[in-house]
Amino acid sequence: MQSYWMKTLNNESTLELREVAQPEPGPQQLLVRLHAAGLNRGELLTGLSATGKAVGMEGAGEVVKPGAGVTGFQPGDRVMGRCTAAFSEYVLMDLHEVMHMPAALSWEEAASVPLTFMVVYDMLVEQGRLAGGEWLLVNGISSGVGVAALQTAKALGAQVIGTSGSAEKLARLQPLGLDVGLCTRKADFYEAVMQATAGKGVNLVVNAVGGSVFAEGLRCLAFEGRHATVGYVDGSLKAELDLEALHMKRLHLFGVSNKLRTREQRARSVAGFITDVWPALADGRIRPLVDKVFAFGELPAAKACMDANQHLGKIVLAMP
């Protein structure tokens, strides 16, 4: 089978399409023939070893063969899930990471769900405790995570403010329920946020930009507000922290990453997602926004498109 690998030498990354052996499912695993895989910025960054690593983190396809001990899935089932080496024709999905595909979704839409919407579920529901009627501020709302946060928040009954450097992208998000769009890439949105929220501030901030807007996001938080850090595309890993505001307003700051979570923690998140969000995908209240679909042989072009920041929502790779 064919699989994409990335290797880095002298800080230069190269994507290679390799012929590798088709994997065999172990206990509690499914062998899945992928039809589509979603791109995510972090998996395509430089810094991997010279020998390389198979890339791709989420996808959708058909079950080919269940491993020992698997229940609830059989050959031919349409599934979606997080996995390693997703830019491949065949992948292994651990049972605790896989979900049945909602019938209403296309392969490309389903491939946009497992990682992106699970990250959003973590920061909006599990840690963010976002409730109907509350205000959410998303910095960098045109990203895949940003758009998914908008869609999920609206399904939860929240009101959403989003920042983006593109007025055209903000306009395209209005039909998805964006309440207030602020066209800026700078840390200058406090006054507009306070005006929109009648001076109260927002209940939750999703920061997909980084340290350059961190302090401004904290300024925008209401009493007992929560702040989620999910990315730092600005490359800024340091930021000022107003300890007085943290103390007085009883703020909660948290990060969103799966890297150090246990198998059991990840499994609980998937189960919660199936209960809380999957129904909204099934009945059409949430429809993943796929901006561009590239053929399997065009992964380098898909990566270049992502690097150029011209997309709105998700970029997807379609398998042969």
C-alpha positions as CSV (number, residue, x, y, z in Angstrom):
1,M,0.0,0.0,0.0
2,Q,1.0,3.6,-0.3
3,S,1.7,5.9,2.6
4,Y,3.1,9.5,3.0
5,W,6.2,10.0,5.2
6,M,7.9,13.2,6.2
7,K,11.6,13.5,6.9
8,T,13.5,16.6,7.9
9,L,17.2,17.2,7.1
10,N,18.9,20.5,7.9
11,N,15.6,21.9,8.9
12,E,14.2,21.2,5.4
13,S,11.1,18.9,5.3
14,T,10.2,16.6,2.5
15,L,7.0,14.6,1.9
16,E,7.6,11.2,0.4
17,L,5.1,8.7,-1.0
18,R,6.4,5.3,0.0
19,E,5.3,1.7,-0.7
20,V,4.9,-0.1,2.7
21,A,3.3,-3.3,4.0
22,Q,-0.4,-3.3,4.8
23,P,-0.8,-3.4,8.6
24,E,-2.5,-6.2,10.5
25,P,-5.0,-5.3,13.3
26,G,-4.0,-6.3,16.8
27,P,-6.3,-6.9,19.7
28,Q,-8.9,-4.0,20.1
29,Q,-8.0,-2.6,16.7
30,L,-9.6,-2.1,13.3
31,L,-8.0,-2.3,9.9
32,V,-9.7,0.5,7.9
33,R,-9.5,1.3,4.2
34,L,-9.4,5.1,4.3
35,H,-11.4,7.3,1.8
36,A,-10.4,10.7,3.2
37,A,-8.0,12.2,5.8
38,G,-8.0,15.7,7.3
39,L,-4.9,17.9,7.4
40,N,-3.8,19.5,10.7
41,R,-1.1,22.1,10.9
42,G,0.9,20.5,13.8
43,E,1.5,17.2,12.1
44,L,3.2,18.9,9.1
45,L,5.7,21.1,11.0
46,T,9.4,20.7,10.5
47,G,11.6,19.1,13.2
48,L,11.0,15.4,12.6
49,S,14.0,13.1,12.4
50,A,16.1,12.5,9.3
51,T,14.7,9.0,9.0
52,G,11.2,10.2,8.9
53,K,7.8,9.4,10.2
54,A,4.4,8.5,8.7
55,V,2.1,11.5,8.8
56,G,-1.7,12.1,9.2
57,M,-3.8,12.0,12.3
58,E,-7.5,11.6,11.4
59,G,-9.6,10.0,8.7
60,A,-12.8,8.2,7.6
61,G,-13.2,4.9,5.8
62,E,-14.6,1.4,5.8
63,V,-13.7,-1.4,8.2
64,V,-11.8,-4.1,6.4
65,K,-10.9,-6.4,9.3
66,P,-11.6,-6.3,13.1
67,G,-8.9,-7.4,15.4
68,A,-9.3,-9.8,18.3
69,G,-11.8,-8.7,21.0
70,V,-13.5,-6.1,18.8
71,T,-17.3,-5.7,19.3
72,G,-19.7,-3.2,17.7
73,F,-17.9,-3.1,14.4
74,Q,-17.8,-5.4,11.4
75,P,-16.4,-5.4,7.8
76,G,-18.0,-2.7,5.7
77,D,-19.0,-0.4,8.5
78,R,-18.4,3.3,7.7
79,V,-16.2,4.8,10.5
80,M,-14.2,7.8,11.4
81,G,-11.4,8.2,14.0
82,R,-8.1,9.5,15.1
83,C,-5.1,7.3,14.0
84,T,-1.5,7.5,13.1
85,A,-0.3,7.4,9.5
86,A,-3.7,8.7,8.2
87,F,-2.2,9.8,4.9
88,S,-2.2,6.1,3.8
89,E,-4.5,3.8,2.0
90,Y,-5.0,1.6,5.0
91,V,-4.7,2.4,8.7
92,L,-5.1,0.9,12.1
93,M,-7.6,2.5,14.4
94,D,-7.7,1.7,18.1
95,L,-11.2,0.7,19.3
96,H,-11.3,3.5,21.8
97,E,-10.7,6.1,19.1
98,V,-13.2,5.0,16.5
99,M,-16.8,6.1,15.9
100,H,-19.5,5.1,13.4
101,M,-19.9,7.8,10.7
102,P,-23.2,9.8,10.7
103,A,-25.0,8.8,7.5
104,A,-25.5,12.5,6.7
105,L,-21.8,13.2,6.2
106,S,-19.6,12.7,3.2
107,W,-16.2,11.0,3.5
108,E,-14.5,14.3,3.3
109,E,-16.7,15.9,6.0
110,A,-16.3,12.8,8.3
111,A,-12.5,13.0,7.9
112,S,-12.7,16.5,9.3
113,V,-14.3,15.4,12.6
114,P,-12.2,13.0,14.7
115,L,-9.3,15.3,15.7
116,T,-10.6,18.8,15.1
117,F,-14.0,18.4,16.7
118,M,-12.6,16.3,19.5
119,V,-10.2,19.1,20.4
120,V,-13.1,21.5,20.3
121,Y,-15.2,19.2,22.6
122,D,-12.3,19.1,25.0
123,M,-12.0,22.9,25.3
124,L,-15.6,23.9,25.0
125,V,-17.4,21.1,26.9
126,E,-15.0,19.0,29.0
127,Q,-12.8,21.8,30.3
128,G,-14.5,25.0,29.1
129,R,-18.0,24.2,30.5
130,L,-19.6,26.4,27.9
131,A,-23.3,26.8,28.5
132,G,-26.2,28.1,26.4
133,G,-26.4,31.9,26.6
134,E,-22.8,32.4,27.4
135,W,-20.3,34.3,25.2
136,L,-17.3,32.6,23.5
137,L,-14.4,34.5,21.9
138,V,-12.3,32.7,19.3
139,N,-9.0,34.2,18.2
140,G,-8.2,32.9,14.7
141,I,-11.7,31.7,14.0
142,S,-11.1,30.9,10.3
143,S,-8.9,27.9,11.2
144,G,-10.2,24.4,11.2
145,V,-10.4,24.4,15.0
146,G,-11.9,27.9,15.0
147,V,-14.7,27.1,12.6
148,A,-15.5,23.8,14.5
149,A,-15.6,25.8,17.7
150,L,-18.1,28.2,16.2
151,Q,-20.3,25.4,15.0
152,T,-20.2,23.5,18.2
153,A,-20.8,26.6,20.3
154,K,-23.9,27.5,18.3
155,A,-25.2,24.0,18.8
156,L,-24.7,24.5,22.5
157,G,-26.7,27.7,22.4
158,A,-23.8,30.1,23.0
159,Q,-23.0,33.5,21.4
160,V,-19.7,33.8,19.4
161,I,-17.3,36.6,18.7
162,G,-14.5,35.7,16.3
163,T,-11.3,37.5,15.2
164,S,-9.6,37.1,11.8
165,G,-7.3,39.1,9.6
166,S,-9.7,38.5,6.7
167,A,-13.0,40.4,6.4
168,E,-14.1,38.1,3.6
169,K,-13.6,35.0,5.8
170,L,-15.6,36.6,8.6
171,A,-18.4,37.3,6.2
172,R,-18.5,33.7,5.0
173,L,-18.9,32.6,8.6
174,Q,-22.0,34.7,9.3
175,P,-24.3,32.1,7.8
176,L,-22.8,29.6,10.3
177,G,-24.0,31.8,13.2
178,L,-21.1,34.1,13.9
179,D,-22.6,36.9,16.1
180,V,-19.7,39.4,16.0
181,G,-16.8,39.3,13.6
182,L,-13.7,41.5,14.3
183,C,-11.3,41.9,11.5
184,T,-7.9,42.1,13.2
185,R,-4.7,40.2,13.7
186,K,-3.6,42.4,16.5
187,A,-4.3,42.5,20.3
188,D,-6.7,45.4,19.9
189,F,-10.1,43.7,20.4
190,Y,-10.9,44.4,24.0
191,E,-13.1,47.5,23.5
192,A,-15.2,45.7,20.8
193,V,-15.6,42.6,22.9
194,M,-16.8,44.6,25.9
195,Q,-19.2,46.6,23.8
196,A,-20.7,43.4,22.3
197,T,-21.1,41.8,25.8
198,A,-22.6,44.9,27.5
199,G,-19.4,45.4,29.5
200,K,-19.5,41.9,31.1
201,G,-16.8,40.2,29.0
202,V,-16.8,36.7,27.6
203,N,-17.1,33.4,29.5
204,L,-14.6,31.5,27.4
205,V,-11.7,32.4,25.2
206,V,-10.3,30.0,22.6
207,N,-6.8,31.2,21.7
208,A,-5.7,29.5,18.4
209,V,-3.2,32.3,17.7
210,G,-0.6,32.3,20.5
211,G,1.2,34.6,22.9
212,S,0.6,37.8,20.9
213,V,-3.1,37.9,21.9
214,F,-2.9,36.1,25.2
215,A,-2.9,39.1,27.5
216,E,-5.7,40.8,25.5
217,G,-7.8,37.6,25.7
218,L,-7.5,37.6,29.5
219,R,-8.6,41.2,29.6
220,C,-11.8,40.2,27.8
221,L,-12.8,37.5,30.3
222,A,-15.8,37.9,32.6
223,F,-15.9,36.9,36.3
224,E,-15.0,33.2,36.5
225,G,-14.1,33.1,32.8
226,R,-12.1,30.4,31.2
227,H,-9.2,30.6,28.7
228,A,-8.2,27.8,26.4
229,T,-4.8,27.7,24.7
230,V,-5.0,25.5,21.6
231,G,-2.3,26.8,19.3
232,Y,0.5,29.4,18.7
233,V,0.7,29.9,15.0
234,D,2.2,33.3,15.7
235,G,5.3,31.6,17.1
236,S,5.0,33.5,20.3
237,L,5.4,31.2,23.3
238,K,5.7,33.8,26.0
239,A,3.1,36.2,27.2
240,E,2.3,38.6,30.1
241,L,0.0,37.2,32.8
242,D,-2.0,39.7,34.8
243,L,-2.0,38.1,38.3
244,E,-4.4,40.6,39.7
245,A,-7.0,39.8,37.1
246,L,-6.4,36.1,37.5
247,H,-6.9,36.5,41.3
248,M,-9.8,38.9,41.4
249,K,-11.9,37.4,38.6
250,R,-11.2,33.8,39.6
251,L,-10.1,32.9,36.1
252,H,-9.3,29.4,34.8
253,L,-6.5,28.9,32.3
254,F,-6.0,25.6,30.6
255,G,-4.3,24.0,27.6
256,V,-5.7,21.6,25.0
257,S,-3.4,18.7,24.0
258,N,-3.7,14.9,23.9
259,K,0.0,14.2,24.0
260,L,0.2,13.4,27.7
261,R,-3.3,12.0,28.2
262,T,-3.8,8.4,29.0
263,R,-5.7,5.9,26.8
264,E,-8.5,5.9,29.4
265,Q,-8.7,9.7,29.4
266,R,-8.9,9.7,25.6
267,A,-11.5,7.0,25.6
268,R,-13.7,8.9,28.0
269,S,-13.5,12.0,25.8
270,V,-14.7,9.9,22.7
271,A,-17.6,8.5,24.7
272,G,-18.6,11.9,25.9
273,F,-18.3,13.3,22.3
274,I,-20.6,10.5,21.0
275,T,-23.2,11.4,23.6
276,D,-23.0,15.2,23.4
277,V,-21.9,16.2,19.9
278,W,-22.4,13.2,17.5
279,P,-26.2,13.7,17.4
280,A,-25.7,17.3,16.1
281,L,-23.6,15.9,13.3
282,A,-26.1,13.2,12.5
283,D,-29.1,15.6,12.3
284,G,-27.4,18.4,10.4
285,R,-27.1,21.0,13.2
286,I,-23.3,20.8,12.6
287,R,-21.9,20.3,9.1
288,P,-18.1,20.3,9.0
289,L,-16.8,23.0,6.7
290,V,-14.5,21.6,4.1
291,D,-12.8,24.3,2.1
292,K,-10.6,22.3,-0.3
293,V,-10.2,18.6,-1.2
294,F,-6.9,17.4,-2.8
295,A,-6.3,14.1,-4.5
296,F,-4.0,11.6,-2.6
297,G,-1.0,12.4,-4.8
298,E,-1.3,16.1,-4.1
299,L,-0.4,16.2,-0.4
300,P,2.5,18.5,-1.0
301,A,0.2,21.0,-2.7
302,A,-2.4,20.6,0.1
303,K,0.4,21.4,2.7
304,A,1.4,24.5,0.7
305,C,-2.2,25.6,0.7
306,M,-2.4,25.2,4.5
307,D,0.9,27.0,4.9
308,A,-0.4,30.0,2.9
309,N,-3.4,30.4,5.3
310,Q,-5.8,30.9,2.4
311,H,-8.4,28.3,3.5
312,L,-11.5,28.6,5.7
313,G,-12.2,25.5,7.7
314,K,-10.6,22.2,6.7
315,I,-8.3,20.9,4.0
316,V,-8.9,17.2,3.2
317,L,-7.0,14.6,1.3
318,A,-9.1,12.2,-0.8
319,M,-7.7,8.6,-1.1
320,P,-7.5,6.8,-4.5
